[in-house]
Amino acid sequence: MKPEKKFEFSEVINIQTAQKIGQSIQKVWTDFDTKKLEQKIKPKLSSLAFKDRANLIAEVLYELLPDDFGTSGQILLDSFGQELDDPDFTKDNAFMYMPHGVYVSRYGLEATHFELSTQFLYEMTKRFSAEFAIRPFLNKFPQKMLNKLQEWVKDENQHVRRLVSEGTRTRLPWAPRVAVYDANYTVIMDLLADLRNDPELYVRRSVANHLNDLTKDRKELVLENLTIWNQNSNKNIEWLTKHALRTLVKAGDVRALKILGFSDNPKVEVLNFELEQLQLKLGEKLVFSFDIQSKSSDEQALVVDYIIYFKKANGSLSPKVFKLKVIDLEGGKLVSLKKKQVFQHFSTRVLYEGVHAVELQINGKVFGKKEFELLF
């Protein structure tokens, strides 16, 4: 029996996607040649990666639609189908709108088309994400786009509100950086403040991701704002704060730990830290266990992590922090913990033979380090 073909993410944009786009356009502009769209795309599509497929469809649409974006943009806008009921972009062929985002960000980026283009983004984000398409507009029209964002942050549609946060993320994956607000990031923080208590987790998650990105560049700004927000906290803000500070907590940042209610000087002792085996073969699991003994009479909130020191190609060790558990340890009590982690190659990490190490971290403080050898 032949193994099943591996799913390729690029295939979510396929010839059927192009057909659906063509059919939707033809419903509002009968002169559109759907067959020509398919003929121009089909020979090239299979050899292209995900983003390149969206680019190709946008380029062919530009050939087949009227030259003036005022006309072509309105045709595409009129062709939009039903809005998404929930945040799941995998439903209802939502990825068919990715080429539309490429189209507006390339061909609608003129001052004379600003209102049409932003209406395009506004409607598109209700059907798919416009977080990539909006970025050229933020860079070219920073004040005018800020005015739009200040309107959209109060919009009744959760997808529109999320776009305010997601579209301005400084380190959005797969997207160029937006640097135009760097000189005055307070205007973006004000927008995030408006969204911090949003009723939709979908929106709050975007705010948390935005802030977590920002801790890499503007840590003090994030910590200052989260300190203020938590003066009138609730469950929504507590959740957002925890996820916004996840990178700083892994790094043992004292102020981040304090905001979350963790002491940077936990009164504990680690006992019986042991590895089940000191040599691993590729594909096997590292298994380690340890006890945490409270040295206080009071209950302590503990965030327990572990650090794997991976051997690199040049022989040096590269640390990576992994989450283990958050616990409330009663005064004088002992808790036993055990962890397993498989050692295999990932697309984001290639492993090398040799000595590695694992270290425990509690509230940002390290508590012992053990070496082990990885064999191929």
Stockholm file with secondary structure:
# STOCKHOLM 1.0

chainA/1-376         MKPEKKFEFSEVINIQTAQKIGQSIQKVWTDFDTKKLEQKIKPKLSSLAFKDRANLIAEVLYELLPDDFGTSGQILLDSFGQELDDPDFTKDNAFMYMPHGVYVSRYGLEATHFELSTQFLYEMTKRFSAEFAIRPFLNKFPQKMLNKLQEWVKDENQHVRRLVSEGTRTRLPWAPRVAVYDANYTVIMDLLADLRNDPELYVRRSVANHLNDLTKDRKELVLENLTIWNQNSNKNIEWLTKHALRTLVKAGDVRALKILGFSDNPKVEVLNFELEQLQLKLGEKLVFSFDIQSKSSDEQALVVDYIIYFKKANGSLSPKVFKLKVIDLEGGKLVSLKKKQVFQHFSTRVLYEGVHAVELQINGKVFGKKEFELLF
#=GR chainA/1-376 SS CCCCCCCCGGGGSCHHHHHHHHHHHHHHCTTCCHHHHHHHHHHHHTTSCHHHHHHHHHHHHHHHSCSCHHHHHHHHHHTCCCCCSSSCTTSTTGGGGHHHHHHHHHHSCSGGGHHHHHHHHHHHTTTSCCTTTTHHHHHHSHHHHHHHHHHHTTCSCHHHHHHHHHTTCTTCTTSCCCCTTGGGTHHHHHHHHHHTTCSCHHHHHHHHHHHHHHTTTCHHHHHHHHHHHGGGCCHHHHHHHHHHTHHHHHTTCHHHHHHTTCCSSCCEEEEEEEESCSEEETTCEEEEEEEEEECSSSCEEEEEEEEEEEECTTSCEEEEEEEEEEEEECTTCEEEEEEEEECCCBTTBCCCSEEEEEEEEETTEEEEEEEEEEEC
#=GC SS_cons         CCCCCCCCGGGGSCHHHHHHHHHHHHHHCTTCCHHHHHHHHHHHHTTSCHHHHHHHHHHHHHHHSCSCHHHHHHHHHHTCCCCCSSSCTTSTTGGGGHHHHHHHHHHSCSGGGHHHHHHHHHHHTTTSCCTTTTHHHHHHSHHHHHHHHHHHTTCSCHHHHHHHHHTTCTTCTTSCCCCTTGGGTHHHHHHHHHHTTCSCHHHHHHHHHHHHHHTTTCHHHHHHHHHHHGGGCCHHHHHHHHHHTHHHHHTTCHHHHHHTTCCSSCCEEEEEEEESCSEEETTCEEEEEEEEEECSSSCEEEEEEEEEEEECTTSCEEEEEEEEEEEEECTTCEEEEEEEEECCCBTTBCCCSEEEEEEEEETTEEEEEEEEEEEC
//
